[in-house]
Amino acid sequence: MNYTLTKEETETTIDYNDAEKEAILYTCNKALTRKMDRLMEKYPETYRLIRQDECSKTYIFPKRYVRIGSPVILSEKQKENLERLKANRFKFNPIGTTAAGDEKTF
């Protein structure tokens, strides 16, 4: 049977406590599942799959790898540079021309 989950049902939980050295991650998120599967392949002694069903996977790993970061605050100049990079991201620049479309001389 193939299940289709709503976005609300596509949940992820990370569980750990002060007494244990490992964290347990339960997820229905496909992108996170792919990431955890890659980590398991690369570091099989660190990341382990302990349960799976048709729509979720549960992993166990050292809780020291659980991270909560502070937000990145960009300056106005950094924001302008980011917008410029986003605007130019998919522009085609054939060999022999500049970004402005001018011909280069070699």
GUDRENKE-770413 format. One line per 5 residues: their letters; for each residue x, z, y of N, C-alpha, C. Coordinates in pm, whole numbers, always signed. Layout:
! residues N
a = X/Z/Y/X/Z/Y/X/Z/Y ~ ...
! end
This chain:
! residues 106
mnytl = +84/+0/-118/+0/+0/+0/+89/+0/+125 ~ +55/-82/+222/+134/-95/+344/+61/-25/+459 ~ +123/+80/+514/+63/+156/+623/+107/+100/+758 ~ +16/+98/+853/+47/+66/+992/+16/+190/+1073 ~ +117/+241/+1140/+100/+363/+1218/+78/+332/+1365
tkeet = +1/+415/+1431/-14/+403/+1576/+112/+461/+1641 ~ +130/+435/+1769/+247/+491/+1839/+244/+643/+1837 ~ +126/+703/+1842/+116/+848/+1836/+156/+901/+1698 ~ +132/+824/+1594/+168/+865/+1459/+315/+840/+1426 ~ +380/+757/+1504/+521/+725/+1482/+604/+835/+1546
ettid = +608/+948/+1478/+672/+1066/+1536/+809/+1090/+1478 ~ +886/+1172/+1550/+1018/+1215/+1506/+1030/+1363/+1538 ~ +1077/+1440/+1441/+1103/+1581/+1465/+1243/+1615/+1414 ~ +1310/+1702/+1488/+1440/+1754/+1447/+1425/+1905/+1436 ~ +1457/+1958/+1321/+1437/+2100/+1293/+1571/+2164/+1256
yndae = +1602/+2276/+1322/+1719/+2355/+1286/+1699/+2496/+1337 ~ +1779/+2588/+1285/+1770/+2726/+1329/+1910/+2786/+1339 ~ +1919/+2905/+1388/+2049/+2969/+1409/+2117/+3008/+1278 ~ +2042/+3027/+1172/+2100/+3072/+1045/+2161/+2958/+964 ~ +2114/+2837/+983/+2158/+2723/+903/+2260/+2640/+981
keail = +2347/+2569/+908/+2446/+2482/+971/+2398/+2337/+978 ~ +2284/+2308/+914/+2235/+2171/+909/+2102/+2157/+981 ~ +2080/+2036/+1031/+1952/+2001/+1094/+1880/+1904/+1002 ~ +1748/+1903/+1012/+1666/+1809/+935/+1592/+1721/+1034 ~ +1606/+1591/+1015/+1539/+1494/+1101/+1435/+1420/+1017
ytcnk = +1309/+1426/+1062/+1199/+1353/+1001/+1157/+1247/+1100 ~ +1146/+1122/+1055/+1107/+1017/+1149/+1026/+907/+1082 ~ +935/+852/+1160/+861/+731/+1123/+905/+614/+1211 ~ +999/+640/+1301/+1047/+539/+1395/+1144/+445/+1325 ~ +1110/+316/+1325/+1192/+217/+1252/+1332/+203/+1310
altrk = +1346/+204/+1442/+1478/+189/+1504/+1566/+310/+1470 ~ +1511/+429/+1476/+1588/+549/+1443/+1622/+551/+1294 ~ +1531/+504/+1211/+1558/+494/+1067/+1676/+401/+1040 ~ +1678/+286/+1108/+1791/+193/+1091/+1922/+259/+1136 ~ +1918/+330/+1248/+2039/+396/+1298/+2087/+502/+1198
mdrlm = +1996/+583/+1148/+2034/+687/+1053/+2085/+626/+922 ~ +2025/+516/+878/+2072/+448/+757/+2215/+395/+776 ~ +2244/+341/+894/+2381/+295/+922/+2479/+413/+922 ~ +2437/+525/+980/+2523/+643/+980/+2547/+693/+837 ~ +2443/+687/+752/+2459/+728/+613/+2558/+639/+540
ekype = +2551/+508/+567/+2645/+415/+503/+2789/+443/+547 ~ +2806/+470/+676/+2939/+489/+730/+2995/+628/+699 ~ +2907/+729/+699/+2949/+867/+677/+2861/+934/+571 ~ +2872/+891/+445/+2782/+943/+341/+2798/+1093/+313 ~ +2914/+1150/+345/+2933/+1293/+323/+2869/+1376/+435
tyrli = +2833/+1312/+545/+2779/+1383/+661/+2627/+1367/+674 ~ +2578/+1245/+658/+2435/+1215/+673/+2377/+1182/+536 ~ +2269/+1253/+498/+2208/+1231/+368/+2056/+1214/+381 ~ +2004/+1123/+304/+1860/+1104/+294/+1808/+1202/+190 ~ +1711/+1285/+228/+1659/+1383/+132/+1516/+1354/+89
rqdec = +1446/+1268/+162/+1308/+1236/+126/+1268/+1107/+195 ~ +1183/+1030/+127/+1129/+910/+192/+996/+875/+127 ~ +908/+818/+208/+783/+764/+156/+761/+628/+221 ~ +641/+578/+215/+615/+442/+264/+633/+425/+413 ~ +622/+534/+489/+629/+519/+635/+728/+612/+703
sktyi = +799/+697/+627/+891/+790/+693/+1013/+816/+606 ~ +1116/+870/+673/+1236/+915/+604/+1277/+1049/+663 ~ +1338/+1132/+579/+1387/+1262/+621/+1535/+1271/+587 ~ +1615/+1309/+685/+1759/+1315/+671/+1807/+1458/+697 ~ +1924/+1490/+643/+1989/+1617/+673/+2132/+1588/+717
fpkry = +2178/+1661/+820/+2310/+1640/+876/+2351/+1765/+953 ~ +2479/+1782/+985/+2522/+1901/+1059/+2454/+1911/+1196 ~ +2404/+2030/+1225/+2330/+2044/+1351/+2419/+2028/+1474 ~ +2551/+2035/+1457/+2639/+2015/+1573/+2630/+1873/+1627 ~ +2570/+1780/+1550/+2555/+1643/+1596/+2425/+1619/+1672
vrigs = +2342/+1722/+1685/+2222/+1711/+1768/+2266/+1727/+1913 ~ +2232/+1633/+1997/+2274/+1635/+2137/+2153/+1621/+2230 ~ +2156/+1697/+2336/+2060/+1683/+2445/+2143/+1666/+2571 ~ +2127/+1552/+2637/+2211/+1521/+2752/+2139/+1538/+2884 ~ +2218/+1550/+2987/+2162/+1556/+3122/+2137/+1414/+3171
pvils = +2044/+1396/+3262/+2016/+1262/+3311/+2132/+1206/+3393 ~ +2146/+1075/+3389/+2248/+1008/+3467/+2188/+977/+3605 ~ +2255/+1022/+3709/+2208/+997/+3845/+2302/+895/+3908 ~ +2246/+779/+3942/+2326/+671/+3997/+2327/+676/+4149 ~ +2439/+639/+4208/+2447/+626/+4353/+2374/+498/+4392
ekqke = +2351/+480/+4521/+2284/+358/+4568/+2367/+235/+4533 ~ +2499/+244/+4548/+2586/+131/+4516/+2579/+99/+4367 ~ +2577/+202/+4281/+2565/+179/+4137/+2431/+114/+4103 ~ +2324/+157/+4170/+2191/+97/+4148/+2191/-50/+4189 ~ +2253/-80/+4302/+2262/-220/+4348/+2341/-304/+4248
nlerl = +2453/-252/+4201/+2533/-325/+4102/+2456/-347/+3973 ~ +2381/-247/+3929/+2300/-260/+3808/+2193/-367/+3826 ~ +2127/-367/+3939/+2025/-470/+3965/+2087/-610/+3969 ~ +2206/-622/+4030/+2275/-750/+4035/+2310/-797/+3894 ~ +2361/-707/+3812/+2394/-742/+3674/+2270/-783/+3595
kanrf = +2160/-711/+3615/+2036/-746/+3546/+1988/-884/+3588 ~ +1998/-915/+3717/+1952/-1044/+3768/+2035/-1159/+3713 ~ +2165/-1135/+3692/+2253/-1241/+3644/+2270/-1241/+3492 ~ +2203/-1155/+3425/+2224/-1137/+3282/+2199/-1263/+3200 ~ +2092/-1334/+3228/+2056/-1448/+3145/+2076/-1582/+3214
kfnpi = +2149/-1582/+3324/+2176/-1709/+3392/+2282/-1786/+3315 ~ +2258/-1915/+3298/+2352/-2001/+3227/+2460/-2046/+3323 ~ +2584/-2031/+3282/+2697/-2069/+3365/+2783/-2165/+3284 ~ +2754/-2297/+3294/+2832/-2392/+3214/+2979/-2393/+3257 ~ +3065/-2426/+3161/+3208/-2433/+3189/+3232/-2536/+3299
gttaa = +3316/-2500/+3393/+3347/-2592/+3502/+3267/-2565/+3629 ~ +3178/-2466/+3627/+3105/-2431/+3749/+3121/-2283/+3776 ~ +3097/-2243/+3897/+3099/-2102/+3934/+2957/-2049/+3917 ~ +2939/-1918/+3932/+2807/-1858/+3921/+2712/-1916/+4024 ~ +2766/-1960/+4139/+2683/-2019/+4244/+2651/-2166/+4215
gdekt = +2710/-2223/+4110/+2683/-2362/+4074/+2783/-2461/+4132 ~ +2883/-2412/+4207/+2984/-2501/+4264/+3078/-2549/+4154 ~ +3126/-2671/+4170/+3221/-2726/+4073/+3356/-2659/+4090 ~ +3420/-2630/+3978/+3555/-2577/+3980/+3652/-2694/+3965 ~ +3767/-2678/+4024/+3871/-2779/+4001/+3979/-2716/+3916
f = +4026/-2791/+3821/+4125/-2738/+3729/+4258/-2803/+3752
! end
